[in-house]
Amino acid sequence: SGGKGTISIDMKKLADYEKTIDDFTRRAATGGTVVVPPAKTPAILTHELAHCFQGTQQASWFMEGMATWCAGDGHFIYYFRYEKQKVLDVESPIEHKFVYGRGWSFFEYLDAKHGRAKVKEFIALSVNGKSEVSAAAARATGKDWAALKSEEREWSVRWISTFNAK
């Protein structure tokens, strides 16, 4: 907060997790079926560092969606799809474990339909509680919040169903 703070990383936990990723890689290389790949360590670090930038005053779909979008790890979209989650309005309550993928799709929509500069503007207006997400999104895109959410939901239904990690 205010440019000051401490970040602690549990390196043992990350090292143990790397073993899971190595197991997945071996299984996939030998023809094994893996529906939901594990998150990658660099993505985990990027995700958690994004939270340091955000502050804490926004909805969880925004907080986790932005951090997941920054990390770009397909794990959360594969999991959302594997669990056959319906793509509801981004503000609709869902189990926390699905907020990551649902929130990420909102940021992907903004990037695809309005451009990276508008995503950055939206983030800058929203982080640290500077502005409500609805007002920040409307200002960045020039669209009414209700219309934007409706368009985003339709786009996200398609994107999530066809997502394929690069």
N, C-alpha and C positions, 0 to 999 in steps of 0.2 A: 504494500500500500504506500502510495506517495513516493515510489522509487526505492523503498527500503523493505527488507524482509530477508527471510532465510528459506532456502529450498533444501530439503533433505531427500535423498534418493537411496532406497534400500537396494544396494548392489547385489546382495545375496539373493534376494527375491527375483531380481532381474536375471541373474545368472541361472537360477533354477528354471525360470520361464524360458530362457534360451534353449534349454534341453528339450522342452515341449516343442518348440519351433523346429529343432533339429529332428525330432521324431516325426513330426508332420512332413518335413521335407523328404525324409527317407521313405515314408509310407507313400507319398505322392509319386516319388520317382520310381517306385517298384510297382506302380499300377493300382495302388490302394485308392479307395474312394474316400474323399474328404469333402464334406458338404460345406462346413464352416471352418475355414482356416484360422489358426490363432493370430492374434494381433502381433505385429512385429515390434521389437523393442524400440527402434528409432521412432516409430509412430506413437508408442506409449509415452516416450519422453516428450515428443512434440506436443501431444495432447495435453499432458500435465503442465507443461510450460505455458501453453495457451491460457490455461486457467489462471496463472499468475498475472497475466495481462488484463484479464477480464474484470476483476473485482467480483462482487457477489450479489448484485442487486437485480438480476434478471431471472426469467423463468428457466427451468432446467432444460427445456428443449433448445433454448438459445445457448445456454452455457455449454451443454454437452455437444450440441450440433456444431457450434463454431469450433470447439476444440477438436472434434472429430474431423470436420472439414479441413482444418489446418493440417492434421496428421495424414489425412488421405488414405487410411488403411481400410480396405474393403471388408474386414471382419464384421463390422457392425451391420452392414447392409446384407451380407450373406446370412447373418444370424436373424435379422428382421424377416427376411424372405423365408428362410428355413422354418421359422416358427409360424409362418402363414399369418403374419400380422396385417390387419387392414390399415390402409393409409387414411387415417382420419384427419380432420382439421388439425393443424399443427398445435393449436392450443387445447385440444381435447386431452383429457387425462388418459395416460397409458402407464403401464408398468415401467418403472425407471429403467430397467434393462433394455427397453426398446426406444427410449428417448434419444439415445446416441444416433441410431440410424435415421429415425424420423426427423430429428433436428438437422442432421447432416444434409438430408435431401432438400431441406429448405434453402440452405446455403448454396447447394449445387444448382438449384433452380435460379436463384438470384444471379449466380455467375453465368449460367447458360443463357438466360433471357435478358439480363440487364448489364452484364459485363463485370469484370473484376474491379474496375474503379468504383462501381456502385456498391459492390459487396464491401469494399474497404470503407466507403463512406457510411454505409449502414453500421458496420462494426464500430467505427469511430464515434458515431452518434449514440451508440447503445452501451458501450462498455462503461463500467463503473457507475451505472445507473444515471448517466447523463440525460438520457431521454427514454421514454417508454419504447419498447420494441415496435409497437404498432406505429407510433409517430415517426420513429427513425426510418422504418421501412417505407412508409408513405412519402417521406421527404426525399429519401434516396432514389426511389423509383418513379415518383410522381403519380402513383396509383393509390386509390382508396384501399385501406387495410383489408376490408372484407373482400373486395374484388381480387386483391393480390393473393390472399389466402386461398380463395377458390381456384384461381388459375394455378397457383403453386401446387395445390393438392392434386389436381388433374395431371399436371406434369410429373409430379413425384410418383404417382401410381405407375406410370409408364417407365420412369427411370429406375425405380427400385426393381420392377419385374424384369428388366433387361440388363441390370448392372452386371458388369464383368470387370474385375480388377485388372489394371494394366500390368 
